[in-house]
Amino acid sequence: MHNHNDHSDLVKGFVESQKEVFDSSDQAMYVFLDDDSRACNEKFAQLLGYSSADEWMKVDVKGAFPSVFVDGKSQETLVSSYQKVMEKKTASSFKVTWKKKTGGTVDTTVILIPVVYQDHLFALHFVS
C-alpha cells in the first residue's frame, strides 16, 4: 500500500510532466489521485476564489473531496462520474457546481479524463 507521501510525490511528478498544459491551458484544471493528493492550475484556484494553486492545495480535506469543494447538488454527479470514468477508462463530460472559498457557487462543465502516470491511475479534470 502506498502512503500519503508517495501519492504527493506522484502528483508532483505528474504535474511536472504536464507542466506546459497546466501552465498554458485556457481552461481551469486539476488532477486527482485521492482526497489528499491533488493539484490544480492557477485558473482552477481562481475559479474557486483562492489566491493561488498553492492556497487551494493547502486546504485540509476532512472527509471527502466533494464535501469540501463541490456543492451538495453536484456531489453525487462528480462521484458517480469519477467512478465510471476510472472503471471504464473512458473520458466523460458533465455539469458540476463548485463551492467557492468565500461562499457562493460557480456552475461549470467538467471533462474528466483517466490518465496513467508511473502505474497509477489519475483523474485529470478540465473545467470550464
Salt bridges, closest charged atoms under 4 A:
ASP23 OD2 - LYS19 NZ 2.60
ASP34 OD2 - HIS7 ND1 2.37
GLU55 OE2 - LYS101 NZ 2.32
ASP60 OD2 - LYS62 NZ 2.47
